[in-house]
């Protein structure tokens, strides 16, 4: 039980950096690639789903990555 509690505590402290999405997701729940061309209706649906998940106790953030430039310093992780 103690090992499980320690693992959960460490996971909660995880953070990302080096890419535009990680900076954007500090204050927003969803990051859209700057040139993704997501229709407004679809973006609103995703925003609503993520907000509902957060209200239900699942604190998540979503980043839609379209190109390697969306990953900034971590561009080599693309694909």
C-alpha positions, 0 to 999 in steps of 0.5 A: 500500500505504501509503494502504491501511495508513493507511486501515485504521489510521484505521478502527480508531480510529473511535468512537461516542458520544452514545447509550446503545448506545455506552456499553453496547458498551464492555463488551458485544458486543450492545446490546438496546433496553431495551424491545425484547421480544426472546425470550431464545432469540433474544437468546442466538442473537445473542450466540453469533453475535457471540461466534463472529465475534469469536473468528474475528477479526471484532471487531464490536459489534451494537446493536439500535435499536427507537426514536429514544430508543435513539439518545440525543443522535443521535435524529435519525438514527432511520430 
